[in-house]
Amino acid sequence: MKIVHVNDVIYGYATGDALARGGAERYGWYLMRALASAGWSVTVGVRSALAAGDERAVDGVRFLGIGNRTFLSDWYRFLHSEKPDWCFWQCADHLWGPASEIARWFGVRTAFSMMHDNHVQLRKALSRRGNWWPLYAWGLQRSDVIFVQHEGQRVQLPLRWQRRAYPLPGIVSLTGTVVSHSERNNAVVWVAVIRPAKRPDLLIEIARRLPTVRFVVCGAPSLSHWEAGTIERIMKRLRSLPNVDYQGHVAPEQTLKIIGEAGLLLSTSDGEGFPSVFLEAWAAGTPVVSLQIDPDHKIRNGDLGKVTDTVDGAVDTVRSFMTSPERLREMGMKARRHVEELHSPMAAVRAFETAVARSSDSMPAGLVRQETR
């Protein structure tokens, strides 16, 4: 079975580019690599990082330069030349509508992956060209499979689409060893692109009220998401706190090291899907303290940290946990077991192939791949 995807940042992750960032793209790389390992033929189109026609293989995934003209014409030529069975698309975009129609023209089946809770709220899903949301909705309507990160996303889809929605677990790479909490640096780590939805203002408030706790902050600001002057005030306040070690953008491998040496991961975000950084923390045996985000109640039900609901609750929880290394160790062990069982590459491939098989079983009799016109 052959599948294609188009994403330059995935190529960055695959080749170890320290500037690569984005949870969805990191997950895209893990999934493409897992599918290739399971025997799929996987090609990822690259528009800028490779010249047209250039190829590079990494861990069984073939990266192909497809040119950088207009996206839809590049997509058309890519599908025409590759003739895949499936194409994969991540994240809400108005281009998914016409892209899915081009795929259907070639008889290519389509799999769309939700990567944020906003993606199921059709009128609010697009971060650019928001008024063009009907094109995005049309793409979902035409998708053969819709992958969701958790049950909460599936139930928010229109009923007519829910039968085509399947859970697709996140993937995390497991480190060989986990640093004992008695040997950690007793810091709280916060990892995210600094933009409004991540609520860095709440991070600042929590850190201000816990002056004896060290906070390590990894992430550069996304300037396009702020009004003029706002980001300067946020960064000034962040840098002014003596107990905050602001490191800016950190390379992916170094970020994992920082998470694995910390006592806790703190999430102040008020909008996510299933954060990949949660999986990375749990894989390192690091519990998560989250103000709001808890997909499928995994933190609450699995004792993988704590959901606090309020800033006051977060302050009290961090203070309590950081003085109890044995409690952190217990939660960390549960977190590690959780990702080993449910978020391995094998688990994701199994879920992916189950959805593909069920979708294929539901194809109308006589439907075959169209010849290129």
C-alpha positions as CSV (number, residue, x, y, z in Angstrom):
1,M,0.0,0.0,0.0
2,K,1.4,3.4,-0.9
3,I,0.7,6.7,0.9
4,V,1.8,10.3,0.3
5,H,1.9,13.4,2.4
6,V,3.3,16.9,1.8
7,N,5.1,18.8,4.5
8,D,8.5,20.5,4.7
9,V,8.7,20.6,8.5
10,I,8.5,16.8,8.6
11,Y,11.6,16.7,6.4
12,G,13.2,19.0,9.0
13,Y,12.5,16.6,11.8
14,A,13.6,13.6,9.8
15,T,17.0,15.2,9.0
16,G,17.6,16.6,12.5
17,D,17.1,20.2,11.7
18,A,17.4,22.1,15.0
19,L,15.0,24.7,13.8
20,A,12.1,22.3,13.2
21,R,9.2,22.9,15.4
22,G,5.5,22.0,15.6
23,G,3.8,19.2,17.4
24,A,1.6,18.2,14.4
25,E,4.7,18.0,12.1
26,R,6.7,16.0,14.6
27,Y,3.8,13.5,14.9
28,G,3.6,13.4,11.1
29,W,7.2,12.3,11.0
30,Y,6.7,9.6,13.6
31,L,3.6,8.3,11.8
32,M,5.2,8.2,8.3
33,R,8.3,6.5,9.8
34,A,6.1,3.9,11.6
35,L,4.1,3.2,8.4
36,A,7.3,2.7,6.4
37,S,8.6,0.3,9.1
38,A,5.3,-1.6,8.9
39,G,5.8,-2.2,5.1
40,W,3.9,0.8,3.6
41,S,5.5,2.7,0.7
42,V,5.7,6.2,2.0
43,T,6.6,9.4,0.1
44,V,6.6,12.9,1.6
45,G,6.5,15.8,-0.8
46,V,8.9,18.6,0.0
47,R,8.3,22.0,-1.6
48,S,11.2,24.2,-0.4
49,A,13.9,22.2,1.4
50,L,14.5,20.0,-1.6
51,A,14.9,21.0,-5.2
52,A,12.3,19.6,-7.6
53,G,13.1,16.0,-8.5
54,D,15.7,15.6,-5.7
55,E,15.2,12.7,-3.4
56,R,16.4,11.6,0.0
57,A,15.4,8.5,2.1
58,V,15.4,8.6,5.9
59,D,14.3,5.5,8.0
60,G,12.5,4.1,5.0
61,V,10.6,7.3,4.2
62,R,11.2,8.7,0.7
63,F,11.3,12.5,0.6
64,L,10.8,14.0,-2.9
65,G,11.2,17.6,-4.0
66,I,8.0,18.6,-5.8
67,G,8.6,22.2,-6.7
68,N,7.4,25.4,-5.1
69,R,5.0,27.1,-7.5
70,T,1.3,27.2,-6.5
71,F,0.4,24.5,-4.0
72,L,-2.5,22.9,-5.9
73,S,-0.5,22.6,-9.1
74,D,2.3,21.0,-7.2
75,W,-0.1,18.7,-5.5
76,Y,-1.7,17.7,-8.8
77,R,1.7,16.8,-10.4
78,F,2.7,15.0,-7.2
79,L,-0.3,12.7,-7.2
80,H,-0.1,12.2,-11.0
81,S,3.5,11.0,-10.8
82,E,3.3,9.0,-7.6
83,K,-0.1,7.3,-8.1
84,P,-0.6,6.4,-4.4
85,D,-3.4,4.5,-2.9
86,W,-3.9,7.0,0.0
87,C,-2.9,10.6,0.7
88,F,-2.6,12.0,4.3
89,W,-3.4,15.5,5.4
90,Q,-2.9,17.2,8.8
91,C,-4.6,20.3,10.2
92,A,-7.4,22.5,9.1
93,D,-6.8,24.4,5.9
94,H,-9.0,25.8,3.1
95,L,-6.8,24.0,0.6
96,W,-8.0,20.7,1.8
97,G,-11.2,21.1,-0.1
98,P,-9.7,21.4,-3.6
99,A,-6.8,19.1,-2.6
100,S,-9.2,16.3,-1.7
101,E,-11.1,16.8,-5.0
102,I,-7.9,16.5,-6.9
103,A,-7.1,13.3,-5.0
104,R,-10.5,11.8,-5.9
105,W,-10.0,12.7,-9.5
106,F,-7.0,10.4,-9.5
107,G,-8.8,7.7,-7.5
108,V,-6.6,8.3,-4.4
109,R,-8.3,7.7,-1.1
110,T,-8.0,10.5,1.5
111,A,-7.2,10.5,5.2
112,F,-7.5,13.7,7.2
113,S,-6.0,14.0,10.7
114,M,-7.4,16.4,13.3
115,M,-4.5,18.0,15.3
116,H,-6.4,20.5,17.4
117,D,-9.8,20.7,19.1
118,N,-10.6,23.8,17.1
119,H,-10.4,21.7,13.9
120,V,-13.8,20.2,14.6
121,Q,-15.4,23.7,15.0
122,L,-15.7,24.3,11.3
123,R,-16.4,28.1,11.4
124,K,-13.5,28.7,13.7
125,A,-11.0,26.1,12.4
126,L,-8.9,28.1,10.0
127,S,-6.0,30.2,11.3
128,R,-5.8,31.9,8.0
129,R,-8.5,32.9,5.5
130,G,-11.1,32.1,8.1
131,N,-14.0,33.0,5.8
132,W,-13.0,30.2,3.5
133,W,-14.0,27.6,6.0
134,P,-16.7,26.0,3.6
135,L,-13.8,24.8,1.5
136,Y,-12.3,23.0,4.5
137,A,-15.7,21.6,5.4
138,W,-16.0,20.3,1.9
139,G,-12.7,18.5,2.2
140,L,-13.9,16.8,5.4
141,Q,-17.1,15.8,3.7
142,R,-15.1,14.2,0.9
143,S,-12.5,12.5,3.2
144,D,-12.6,8.7,3.3
145,V,-11.2,8.6,6.8
146,I,-11.1,11.3,9.5
147,F,-8.7,10.7,12.3
148,V,-9.3,12.2,15.7
149,Q,-7.0,12.5,18.7
150,H,-9.6,11.7,21.3
151,E,-13.3,10.9,21.7
152,G,-14.1,14.6,22.5
153,Q,-13.2,15.5,19.0
154,R,-15.2,12.7,17.4
155,V,-18.5,13.6,19.2
156,Q,-18.2,17.2,18.1
157,L,-18.2,16.3,14.4
158,P,-21.5,16.3,12.5
159,L,-23.3,13.0,12.9
160,R,-22.9,12.2,9.2
161,W,-19.1,12.2,9.6
162,Q,-18.7,10.4,12.9
163,R,-19.0,7.0,11.2
164,R,-15.8,7.8,9.3
165,A,-14.0,9.1,12.3
166,Y,-11.4,6.9,14.0
167,P,-9.0,7.5,16.9
168,L,-5.4,7.7,16.0
169,P,-3.0,7.6,19.0
170,G,-0.1,9.9,19.2
171,I,3.4,8.4,18.9
172,V,6.3,9.0,21.2
173,S,9.9,7.7,21.0
174,L,10.8,6.0,24.3
175,T,14.2,6.7,25.8
176,G,16.2,3.7,27.0
177,T,16.5,5.0,30.6
178,V,14.4,7.2,32.8
179,V,16.2,9.6,35.2
180,S,15.2,8.9,38.8
181,H,13.2,11.8,40.4
182,S,15.7,11.8,43.2
183,E,18.4,12.7,40.7
184,R,16.5,15.4,38.8
185,N,17.0,19.2,39.0
186,N,13.6,19.9,40.7
187,A,12.6,22.3,38.0
188,V,9.2,22.8,36.3
189,V,9.5,22.9,32.5
190,W,7.1,24.7,30.1
191,V,7.4,23.9,26.4
192,A,5.5,25.6,23.7
193,V,5.6,28.2,20.9
194,I,4.7,31.4,22.8
195,R,1.4,32.5,21.4
196,P,-1.9,33.5,23.0
197,A,-3.6,30.1,23.1
198,K,-0.6,28.7,25.2
199,R,-1.4,31.4,27.9
200,P,2.2,32.5,28.8
201,D,0.5,35.1,31.0
202,L,-0.7,32.3,33.3
203,L,2.8,30.8,33.3
204,I,4.2,34.1,34.4
205,E,1.6,34.4,37.2
206,I,2.3,30.9,38.5
207,A,6.1,31.4,38.4
208,R,5.7,34.8,40.2
209,R,3.8,33.1,43.0
210,L,6.3,30.3,43.4
211,P,9.6,32.3,43.8
212,T,11.5,29.3,45.3
213,V,10.6,27.0,42.3
214,R,12.8,27.0,39.2
215,F,11.0,27.2,35.9
216,V,12.7,26.3,32.6
217,V,10.8,27.8,29.6
218,C,11.5,26.5,26.1
219,G,9.9,28.2,23.1
220,A,10.2,31.2,20.9
221,P,7.4,33.7,20.4
222,S,5.2,33.5,17.3
223,L,5.1,37.2,16.3
224,S,2.1,36.8,13.9
225,H,-0.3,35.9,16.7
226,W,0.2,39.1,18.8
227,E,-0.9,42.7,18.6
228,A,1.9,45.2,18.4
229,G,3.6,45.7,21.8
230,T,1.9,42.8,23.5
231,I,4.6,40.2,22.9
232,E,7.3,42.7,24.1
233,R,5.5,43.1,27.4
234,I,5.0,39.4,27.8
235,M,8.7,38.6,27.1
236,K,9.9,41.5,29.4
237,R,7.8,40.1,32.2
238,L,9.0,36.6,31.6
239,R,12.7,37.5,31.5
240,S,12.3,39.7,34.6
241,L,11.5,36.8,36.9
242,P,14.6,35.6,38.7
243,N,13.3,32.0,39.0
244,V,12.6,31.6,35.3
245,D,15.3,30.3,33.0
246,Y,14.1,31.4,29.5
247,Q,15.9,29.4,26.8
248,G,14.1,30.5,23.7
249,H,13.7,28.0,20.9
250,V,15.4,24.8,21.8
251,A,16.3,22.0,19.4
252,P,14.0,18.9,19.7
253,E,16.6,16.6,21.1
254,Q,17.7,19.1,23.8
255,T,14.1,19.8,24.7
256,L,13.6,16.1,25.4
257,K,16.6,16.1,27.6
258,I,15.3,19.1,29.6
259,I,11.9,17.4,30.0
260,G,13.5,14.2,31.2
261,E,15.6,16.1,33.9
262,A,12.6,18.1,35.2
263,G,10.3,17.3,38.0
264,L,7.1,18.4,36.3
265,L,5.8,19.6,32.9
266,L,3.4,22.5,33.3
267,S,0.7,23.3,30.7
268,T,-1.2,26.6,30.8
269,S,-2.8,26.2,27.4
270,D,-6.5,26.8,27.0
271,G,-6.7,25.2,23.5
272,E,-5.0,22.0,22.2
273,G,-5.7,18.6,20.6
274,F,-3.6,16.0,22.2
275,P,-0.3,17.7,23.0
276,S,2.7,15.8,21.8
277,V,4.7,17.3,24.7
278,F,2.4,15.4,27.1
279,L,3.5,12.1,25.5
280,E,7.2,13.2,25.6
281,A,6.9,14.1,29.3
282,W,5.2,10.8,30.2
283,A,7.8,8.8,28.1
284,A,10.5,10.4,30.3
285,G,8.5,9.6,33.5
286,T,7.7,13.3,34.0
287,P,4.1,14.0,35.3
288,V,2.0,16.8,33.8
289,V,0.3,19.6,35.7
290,S,-2.3,21.1,33.4
291,L,-4.7,23.9,34.0
292,Q,-7.3,22.7,31.5
293,I,-6.1,20.2,28.9
294,D,-6.8,16.6,29.6
295,P,-7.8,14.6,26.5
296,D,-10.0,11.7,27.3
297,H,-9.3,12.4,31.0
298,K,-6.1,10.5,30.8
299,I,-4.4,12.6,33.5
300,R,-7.2,12.3,35.9
301,N,-8.1,8.7,35.3
302,G,-4.5,7.5,35.0
303,D,-2.9,9.5,37.8
304,L,-0.4,10.9,35.3
305,G,-0.2,14.3,37.0
306,K,-3.1,16.6,37.9
307,V,-5.6,18.9,36.2
308,T,-6.0,22.0,38.4
309,D,-8.7,24.1,36.6
310,T,-7.4,27.3,38.2
311,V,-4.2,29.2,38.7
312,D,-4.6,28.9,42.4
313,G,-4.9,25.1,42.0
314,A,-1.8,25.0,39.8
315,V,0.3,27.0,42.4
316,D,-0.8,24.7,45.2
317,T,-0.2,21.5,43.1
318,V,3.2,22.5,41.9
319,R,4.3,23.5,45.5
320,S,3.0,20.2,46.8
321,F,4.4,17.9,44.1
322,M,7.9,19.5,44.1
323,T,8.3,18.6,47.8
324,S,7.3,15.0,47.2
325,P,9.8,13.2,45.0
326,E,8.2,9.8,45.9
327,R,4.8,11.0,44.6
328,L,6.5,12.3,41.4
329,R,8.2,8.9,41.0
330,E,4.9,7.0,41.3
331,M,3.1,9.2,38.8
332,G,6.1,9.1,36.5
333,M,6.2,5.3,36.5
334,K,2.4,5.2,35.6
335,A,3.0,7.7,32.8
336,R,5.8,5.7,31.3
337,R,3.7,2.5,31.3
338,H,0.8,4.4,29.8
339,V,2.8,5.5,26.7
340,E,4.5,2.1,26.3
341,E,1.1,0.4,26.1
342,L,-1.0,2.9,24.1
343,H,1.3,5.3,22.2
344,S,3.9,3.1,20.6
345,P,4.5,3.2,16.8
346,M,2.9,-0.2,16.6
347,A,-0.3,1.0,18.3
348,A,-0.6,3.9,15.9
349,V,0.0,1.7,12.8
350,R,-2.6,-0.8,14.1
351,A,-5.2,2.0,14.5
352,F,-4.3,3.5,11.1
353,E,-4.6,0.2,9.3
354,T,-7.9,-0.7,11.0
355,A,-9.4,2.5,9.8
356,V,-8.1,2.0,6.3
357,A,-9.5,-1.6,6.2
358,R,-12.9,-0.5,7.4
359,S,-13.0,2.3,5.0
360,S,-12.1,0.0,2.1
361,D,-14.8,-2.5,3.2
362,S,-17.4,0.3,2.9
363,M,-16.4,1.3,-0.6
364,P,-19.4,0.9,-3.1
365,A,-19.1,-2.2,-5.2
366,G,-17.5,-1.4,-8.6
367,L,-15.7,1.7,-7.4
368,V,-12.2,1.6,-8.9
369,R,-9.3,4.0,-9.4
370,Q,-9.9,6.4,-12.2
371,E,-7.4,6.7,-15.0
372,T,-5.5,9.9,-15.3
373,R,-7.4,12.2,-17.7
